[in-house]
Each structure stands twice: as C-alpha cells, then as structure tokens.
Amino acid sequence: MTSDSEQVRSWFERFLADSGRTLLDFFRNIGAVSVLTSKAFRSLFTTRFDFRAFLYQVESLGVKSLGIGAATSIFVGIVMAIQFAFSLEKFGARDSVGRIVGLSEARELAPALTALVVGSRIAAGITAEIGSMAVTEQLDAIRALGADPVRKLVVPRMLAGIVVIPLITCFALVLGVSSAMIVSSISFGIPMPFFITTAIDSVGMQDFASGMGKTPFFGFIIAILGCYFGLNTSGGTEGVGKATTSSVVVVSITLLVADAILTQLFLSL
C-alpha cells in the first residue's frame, strides 16, 4: 500500500514539474516574441526601410502562394455549395445557397482558411530560411558586419505578411464564391445571375469588414512567429526540421485562437 501511494505521489510530482516547465516555457516564448515584435517595429520607424527586400518578400510569400490559396478556395467553395444545396433542398430553401455561401466566405472561410493553409506554407518557408542561416552562422556574420538581423530579416517579412494575406484573401473570396456559383448552376439549376446577386446582397459592409479586418493580424502572426522560430533555431539540419515543424503547429493554433478573439471583437463593434 505504501509503495502504491509513493508511486502515485512520484507520478503526481513529475506531472506538476512537467506542467510547470511547460507553462514557464509558454510564458517565456510569449515574452520573447513580444520583445522581437518591439524590436521589429522600433527598427521599422528608426532605420532606413529596405523597399527592395520588402518587394522580394511580397513575391516570395505572396505571389508564390497564390496557387495553394486558389486551390483551397475553389474546392472549399465547391464543397460548400454541394453541402448547403443538399441540406436546404429538404426545406425548400435551395435559393438561399448564394446568401449562405456569400456570408460564410466573407466572414470566415476565405480569411481563416487562407491564413491556415497559406500561412502554414509561409511560416514554414520563413523558419527554414532563417533557421538555415542561424545554424550556418550567417546570422553571426550579419552581426559581425554591424548590421541588425531584425531590420534585415524580420522587418521585410513582417510587412510582407501583413500585406499579402489580405490580398490573397480577396483573391480566395472571389474564387470561392465563383466556384460555388458554377457548381450550383450545373448541379442544382440555380441561375448564376441569381446566385451572385443574392450573395452580394446578403454581404453587408460589416460582414466584409469583419472578415477582411482579421487578415492583417493573421499576416503579422504568421510572419513574426516564423521569424522567431527561425532566429532561435539550433542543432544543425535536424534543428531546422524541428523548428519548421514547431513553427507550423504553433502558427496554426495561434491563428485559430486569434480568429476566435478577433471574430468576437469585430462582430461586437
């Protein structure tokens, strides 16, 4: 009996110790990301802005992500149209498919799915690129030359993320509604002009703003977390792989949490 109680106590002590370390690491990472954010914004307003590096990152993060963003939005729009048409047909409300798809895409699907899918690709790329520089001592070389890695590496990627995610979201919104409209017309006989008219009429300015207003925050989260994990990479090529995996997981979870908070905030305004 004593042995069992000691085992239970030992397990409970290990559990508390592991939980404490996890919680401590969580707050430590939040603090480190906050410090990096502060340095990035201070560098943005106190040093010369590298417009060429910014344009390069817009192309690297945005233009090269259009394909995956387009594929995601098209197939999500197709699935949405099929699911809602089948469900609403039971209640004789199939004509409302355009309204529901329009509202769903504008408020949530286009911004959230674009951020999750495209953001995972962007965060992984940023982490792998900066992480490779960290493990090959290129960051130390930048510091040795008197340059600031935050100004040179973080600021262009942060601004590019803030810019490209809203643009890709607009692109995804148009493609998602268009694909739903085409499928609804072909499969369920809903006229395209009627579909697009009801979709546009149902989306008010508040609906559009509540969806698009979240995207700059999503872009910032993706870029700053990708840079943070990249800058703190160690352990050679294996460390780069671990950092990239951690970056994608943390970015995805953070985006979902931010989406819930921002959705409540924007819809309550």
Secondary structure, DSSP 8 states (H G I E B T S, - for coil): -HHHHHHHHHHHHHHHHHHHHHHHHHHHHHHHHHHHHHHHHHHHHHS---HHHHHHHIIIIIGGGHHHHHHHHHHHHHHHHHHHHHHHHTTT-GGGHHHHHHHHIIIIIHHHHHHHHHHHHHHHHHHHHHHHHHHTTHHHHHHHTT--HIIIIIHHHHHHHHHHHHHHHHHHHHHHHHHHHHHHHHHH---HHHHHHHHHHH--HHHHHHHHTTHHHHHHHHHHHHHHHHHT--SHHHHHHHHHHHHHHHHHHHHHHHHHHHHHHHHT-
